[in-house]
Amino acid sequence: MRKISMAAQAKWRRPSKPLWRISRADLDRLMGTIEVASAQLSECLFAAGAHLHIDRANLPTIYYGLTGSGMIAIEGAAPFELVPHMLVVAPANKSIDIVATSSPFRRSLCGADSIKKNCFVPGLVHRHEIGDGEASFSLVCGLFHAVYGSELDLFASLASPVVESFDAPDQLDQLMNYAIVELAAREIGGGPMTSTLFKLVLMTLLRRSLTSTNPWVEGFSLLNDPPIARAFAEMASRPAADFDVQTMCRSVGLSRSVFMARFAAVFGDPPMSILRRLRMRHAANLLAANALSIEQVALCAGYQSRSSFTRTFRKHYGTDPSDYRVEARNIDGAYEVEDDGAASDHPPSSIKVA
């Protein structure tokens, strides 16, 4: 693999001006619908020259530089330097190689095959030491799954890495460290706490998309099509509202044909199919919470009759709403037993949130 120069990196990351993209108001509404469905995080400490390999996974991976510097190579992309306060998100199904470096010596990953590799699964342990000797480089790495509106994968369309540099006042160091501490402690409420902390990291990244001139923003087609983003933000934030295609077209100023084509280009499905998925996921969350009757859940999901809601829910989840609720309660009971000290199949530094 060929290492690109710092000047080339700067050119690659900094177009002349920000791209046309989602508005502040629409991004704010979208950020309110983001959920972290799962996260597995580890702090990795590298001795000088140590090499870490992470195999392909069906989830995106995240890397955040804490101290020192290293070279990171994401499959299909040129290696670049990972420094403190730099956040990198690699697409799913990409292998990763990271080599610790120490100034003034810089070693290209093109020779990484000759270095002793340490294969690692993020989240397997909360703290992982690579190589012999004192750590010269440290980072947080992890696997995660984040969704819009409880249903749509936030990073599903990501084809190339997200690379963005932050500063100490952004406090991503503290957020990442707090998340790892919560995962390792396994205290009551640790799951929701970690999910919230990791969500703050992602929201900080999305907030940067308003002003960043780095090309990763182009990888989020939703962020670069403001009318479609506005329509989706409406649906995701108010799934029970009475939507129809014609009304959405008028609200975003597009003809029906253009709206349908651009919406499908972003999401892969027509708007009413996406709305149905958002409603079903919203209903599933309400059923799992067990605070409303089936009729009330139906109304909150935008259905006027229980029978219509039940038919749609059964088609989407393969089970009746009442059976889904019972199953969710059984799962919650199993988690309670686990919290009381029973053995768990999950590693100390992973959390899955329903």
C-alpha positions as CSV (number, residue, x, y, z in Angstrom):
1,M,0.0,0.0,0.0
2,R,1.3,3.5,-0.9
3,K,1.5,6.1,1.8
4,I,0.3,9.5,0.8
5,S,2.1,12.7,1.8
6,M,0.7,15.1,4.4
7,A,0.3,17.7,1.6
8,A,-1.7,15.2,-0.5
9,Q,-3.8,14.3,2.6
10,A,-4.6,18.0,3.1
11,K,-5.6,18.4,-0.5
12,W,-7.7,15.2,-0.3
13,R,-9.5,16.4,2.9
14,R,-10.0,20.1,2.1
15,P,-12.0,21.1,-0.9
16,S,-12.1,24.8,-1.6
17,K,-15.5,25.3,0.1
18,P,-18.2,23.4,2.0
19,L,-20.6,21.3,-0.1
20,W,-24.3,22.1,-0.4
21,R,-25.9,20.1,2.4
22,I,-28.6,19.7,5.0
23,S,-29.7,22.8,7.0
24,R,-29.0,23.3,10.7
25,A,-32.7,22.9,11.6
26,D,-33.1,19.7,9.7
27,L,-29.9,18.2,11.0
28,D,-31.0,19.1,14.5
29,R,-34.2,17.1,14.0
30,L,-32.4,14.2,12.5
31,M,-29.9,14.1,15.4
32,G,-32.9,13.8,17.8
33,T,-33.8,10.5,16.1
34,I,-30.4,8.8,16.3
35,E,-30.0,5.8,18.4
36,V,-27.0,3.6,19.2
37,A,-28.2,0.1,18.9
38,S,-24.9,-1.5,19.9
39,A,-21.3,-0.5,20.7
40,Q,-18.2,-2.5,21.5
41,L,-15.2,-0.3,22.6
42,S,-11.6,-0.9,23.7
43,E,-8.7,1.3,24.6
44,C,-5.6,0.1,22.7
45,L,-2.0,0.9,23.8
46,F,0.8,0.4,21.3
47,A,4.5,0.0,22.0
48,A,6.7,1.6,19.3
49,G,6.4,-0.3,16.0
50,A,3.6,-2.6,17.3
51,H,1.0,-3.7,14.6
52,L,-2.7,-4.3,15.2
53,H,-4.9,-6.0,12.6
54,I,-8.7,-6.0,12.7
55,D,-10.5,-8.3,10.4
56,R,-13.6,-7.4,8.4
57,A,-16.8,-7.1,10.3
58,N,-20.4,-6.5,9.3
59,L,-20.5,-3.3,11.3
60,P,-18.6,-0.1,10.8
61,T,-15.6,0.5,13.1
62,I,-14.5,3.7,14.9
63,Y,-11.0,4.9,15.9
64,Y,-10.1,7.9,18.0
65,G,-6.5,9.0,18.6
66,L,-5.7,9.7,22.3
67,T,-1.9,10.0,22.5
68,G,1.1,9.7,20.2
69,S,0.7,8.8,16.6
70,G,0.3,5.9,14.3
71,M,-0.4,4.9,10.7
72,I,-3.8,3.4,9.9
73,A,-4.6,1.6,6.7
74,I,-8.2,0.9,5.8
75,E,-8.8,-1.7,3.1
76,G,-9.2,0.1,-0.2
77,A,-7.8,3.4,1.0
78,A,-4.3,4.8,1.2
79,P,-2.7,4.8,4.7
80,F,-2.6,8.0,6.7
81,E,-1.4,9.2,10.0
82,L,-3.7,8.9,13.1
83,V,-3.0,11.6,15.6
84,P,-4.6,12.8,18.9
85,H,-8.2,14.1,18.5
86,M,-8.6,12.6,15.1
87,L,-11.8,10.6,14.6
88,V,-12.0,7.9,11.9
89,V,-15.0,5.8,10.9
90,A,-14.3,2.9,8.6
91,P,-17.1,1.3,6.5
92,A,-18.4,-2.2,7.4
93,N,-16.6,-5.1,5.8
94,K,-13.2,-3.4,5.7
95,S,-10.0,-4.9,7.3
96,I,-7.9,-2.4,9.3
97,D,-4.1,-2.3,10.0
98,I,-2.6,0.1,12.5
99,V,1.1,0.5,13.2
100,A,2.5,2.7,16.1
101,T,5.1,5.2,15.0
102,S,7.4,7.5,17.0
103,S,8.8,10.8,15.8
104,P,11.0,11.4,13.8
105,F,10.8,7.9,12.5
106,R,7.8,7.1,10.2
107,R,7.2,3.6,8.9
108,S,4.9,3.0,6.0
109,L,2.3,0.3,6.2
110,C,3.5,-0.9,2.8
111,G,5.9,-3.0,4.8
112,A,3.4,-4.1,7.4
113,D,3.5,-7.8,6.3
114,S,7.0,-8.0,7.8
115,I,5.8,-6.8,11.2
116,K,4.4,-9.2,13.8
117,K,0.7,-8.7,13.7
118,N,-1.7,-8.8,16.6
119,C,-5.2,-9.6,15.5
120,F,-7.9,-8.1,17.7
121,V,-11.7,-7.8,18.0
122,P,-12.7,-4.4,19.4
123,G,-14.6,-4.8,22.7
124,L,-13.1,-8.1,23.5
125,V,-11.5,-6.4,26.5
126,H,-11.7,-2.9,27.7
127,R,-7.9,-2.3,27.6
128,H,-5.6,-4.0,25.2
129,E,-1.8,-3.7,25.1
130,I,0.1,-4.4,21.9
131,G,3.8,-5.0,21.7
132,D,6.6,-5.0,24.3
133,G,7.7,-1.9,26.2
134,E,6.2,1.4,27.1
135,A,3.2,2.6,25.2
136,S,4.0,5.3,22.6
137,F,0.6,5.5,21.0
138,S,-3.0,5.0,22.2
139,L,-6.4,5.1,20.7
140,V,-10.0,4.0,21.3
141,C,-11.4,1.6,18.7
142,G,-14.8,-0.1,18.5
143,L,-17.6,-1.7,16.5
144,F,-20.9,0.0,16.5
145,H,-24.4,0.1,15.0
146,A,-26.2,3.5,14.9
147,V,-29.6,4.1,13.3
148,Y,-31.9,7.0,12.3
149,G,-35.4,6.9,13.6
150,S,-34.8,3.5,15.3
151,E,-34.7,1.7,12.0
152,L,-32.4,3.1,9.2
153,D,-28.6,2.4,9.4
154,L,-26.8,5.7,9.8
155,F,-23.6,4.5,8.1
156,A,-25.1,2.0,5.6
157,S,-24.2,4.2,2.6
158,L,-20.7,4.8,3.7
159,A,-18.2,3.6,1.1
160,S,-15.0,5.5,2.1
161,P,-13.7,6.4,5.5
162,V,-14.8,9.3,7.6
163,V,-11.7,11.3,8.7
164,E,-12.2,14.4,10.9
165,S,-9.9,16.2,13.3
166,F,-11.2,17.7,16.5
167,D,-9.7,19.7,19.3
168,A,-9.3,19.1,23.1
169,P,-12.2,21.5,23.9
170,D,-14.5,19.2,21.9
171,Q,-14.1,16.7,24.8
172,L,-14.3,13.6,22.7
173,D,-11.4,12.1,24.8
174,Q,-13.6,12.3,27.9
175,L,-16.6,10.9,26.2
176,M,-14.7,7.9,24.8
177,N,-13.0,7.2,28.1
178,Y,-16.3,7.5,30.1
179,A,-18.0,5.1,27.7
180,I,-15.2,2.5,28.2
181,V,-15.3,2.9,32.0
182,E,-19.1,2.3,31.9
183,L,-18.7,-0.8,29.8
184,A,-16.0,-2.2,32.0
185,A,-17.9,-1.5,35.3
186,R,-21.1,-3.3,34.2
187,E,-23.1,-1.3,36.7
188,I,-26.9,-0.9,36.6
189,G,-27.8,1.5,33.8
190,G,-24.4,1.1,32.2
191,G,-26.0,0.1,28.8
192,P,-28.1,3.2,28.4
193,M,-25.3,5.4,29.8
194,T,-22.7,4.0,27.3
195,S,-25.2,4.3,24.5
196,T,-25.8,8.0,25.4
197,L,-22.1,8.7,25.6
198,F,-21.4,7.1,22.2
199,K,-24.3,8.9,20.7
200,L,-22.8,12.2,21.8
201,V,-19.6,11.3,19.9
202,L,-21.6,10.6,16.7
203,M,-23.7,13.8,17.2
204,T,-20.5,15.8,17.5
205,L,-19.3,14.3,14.2
206,L,-22.6,15.1,12.5
207,R,-22.6,18.6,13.8
208,R,-19.2,19.0,12.2
209,S,-20.8,18.0,8.8
210,L,-22.4,21.5,8.6
211,T,-19.0,23.2,8.2
212,S,-16.5,20.5,7.3
213,T,-14.9,20.7,3.9
214,N,-13.6,17.1,4.2
215,P,-15.0,14.7,1.5
216,W,-16.5,12.2,4.0
217,V,-19.6,14.4,4.1
218,E,-20.3,13.4,0.5
219,G,-20.5,9.8,1.7
220,F,-23.7,10.6,3.5
221,S,-26.2,11.1,0.7
222,L,-28.9,12.2,3.1
223,L,-26.7,15.1,4.4
224,N,-26.2,16.2,0.8
225,D,-29.8,16.3,-0.3
226,P,-31.5,18.9,1.9
227,P,-35.1,18.4,0.5
228,I,-35.0,14.7,1.1
229,A,-33.4,15.1,4.5
230,R,-36.2,17.5,5.5
231,A,-38.9,15.1,4.4
232,F,-37.2,12.2,6.3
233,A,-36.6,14.3,9.4
234,E,-40.4,15.0,9.4
235,M,-41.2,11.3,9.2
236,A,-38.6,10.2,11.7
237,S,-39.5,12.8,14.3
238,R,-43.3,12.4,13.9
239,P,-44.0,8.9,12.6
240,A,-47.7,9.0,13.7
241,A,-48.5,12.1,11.6
242,D,-50.8,11.8,8.6
243,F,-48.2,11.8,5.8
244,D,-48.8,11.3,2.0
245,V,-46.5,11.7,-0.9
246,Q,-48.2,14.7,-2.4
247,T,-48.0,16.7,0.9
248,M,-44.3,15.8,1.3
249,C,-43.6,16.9,-2.2
250,R,-45.2,20.3,-1.7
251,S,-43.5,20.8,1.7
252,V,-40.0,20.3,0.2
253,G,-40.7,22.0,-3.2
254,L,-40.2,19.1,-5.5
255,S,-42.3,17.5,-8.2
256,R,-43.6,14.0,-7.4
257,S,-41.4,12.3,-9.9
258,V,-38.2,14.1,-8.8
259,F,-39.1,13.6,-5.1
260,M,-39.7,9.8,-5.5
261,A,-36.5,9.3,-7.6
262,R,-34.3,11.2,-5.2
263,F,-35.8,9.6,-2.1
264,A,-35.3,6.2,-3.5
265,A,-31.7,7.1,-4.4
266,V,-31.0,8.0,-0.8
267,F,-32.9,5.2,1.0
268,G,-33.3,2.4,-1.6
269,D,-37.1,2.4,-1.0
270,P,-40.1,4.7,-1.6
271,P,-41.1,7.2,1.1
272,M,-44.2,5.3,2.3
273,S,-42.2,2.1,2.8
274,I,-39.7,4.0,4.9
275,L,-42.5,5.6,6.9
276,R,-44.0,2.2,7.6
277,R,-40.6,0.9,8.8
278,L,-40.3,3.9,11.1
279,R,-43.8,3.4,12.5
280,M,-43.2,-0.3,13.1
281,R,-40.0,0.3,15.0
282,H,-41.6,3.1,17.0
283,A,-44.4,0.7,17.9
284,A,-42.0,-2.1,18.8
285,N,-40.2,0.3,21.2
286,L,-43.6,1.2,22.8
287,L,-44.6,-2.4,23.1
288,A,-41.3,-3.3,24.8
289,A,-41.8,-0.5,27.3
290,N,-45.1,-2.1,28.3
291,A,-46.7,1.2,29.3
292,L,-49.5,1.5,26.8
293,S,-52.3,-0.8,25.6
294,I,-52.2,-2.3,22.1
295,E,-54.8,0.3,20.9
296,Q,-52.8,3.2,22.3
297,V,-49.6,1.8,20.6
298,A,-51.5,1.6,17.3
299,L,-52.6,5.3,17.6
300,C,-49.0,6.4,18.5
301,A,-47.8,4.6,15.4
302,G,-50.3,6.3,13.1
303,Y,-53.0,3.6,12.9
304,Q,-56.6,4.3,13.6
305,S,-57.6,0.6,14.1
306,R,-56.0,-2.2,16.0
307,S,-56.7,-4.7,13.3
308,S,-54.9,-2.6,10.6
309,F,-52.0,-2.1,12.9
310,T,-51.8,-5.8,13.9
311,R,-51.8,-6.9,10.2
312,T,-49.0,-4.5,9.4
313,F,-47.0,-5.4,12.5
314,R,-47.3,-9.1,11.9
315,K,-46.1,-8.7,8.3
316,H,-43.1,-6.6,9.4
317,Y,-42.0,-8.7,12.5
318,G,-43.7,-12.0,11.9
319,T,-45.6,-12.0,15.2
320,D,-48.6,-10.3,16.8
321,P,-48.0,-7.1,18.9
322,S,-49.1,-8.9,22.0
323,D,-46.7,-11.8,21.5
324,Y,-43.9,-9.3,20.7
325,R,-44.6,-7.6,24.0
326,V,-44.4,-10.9,26.0
327,E,-41.1,-11.8,24.3
328,A,-39.6,-8.4,25.0
329,R,-40.6,-8.8,28.7
330,N,-38.9,-12.2,28.8
331,I,-35.7,-10.8,27.4
332,D,-35.8,-8.0,30.0
333,G,-36.1,-10.6,32.7
334,A,-33.1,-12.4,31.3
335,Y,-31.1,-9.2,31.5
336,E,-32.1,-8.7,35.1
337,V,-30.8,-12.1,36.0
338,E,-27.6,-11.3,34.2
339,D,-27.2,-8.0,36.1
340,D,-27.6,-10.0,39.4
341,G,-24.4,-11.8,38.7
342,A,-25.2,-14.6,36.3
343,A,-22.6,-15.3,33.6
344,S,-23.0,-13.4,30.3
345,D,-22.1,-14.2,26.7
346,H,-21.2,-10.5,26.1
347,P,-17.6,-9.3,26.7
348,P,-16.9,-6.7,29.4
349,S,-16.6,-3.9,26.9
350,S,-19.7,-4.5,24.7
351,I,-23.3,-3.4,25.1
352,K,-26.3,-4.2,23.0
353,V,-29.3,-1.9,23.4
354,A,-32.7,-3.1,22.3
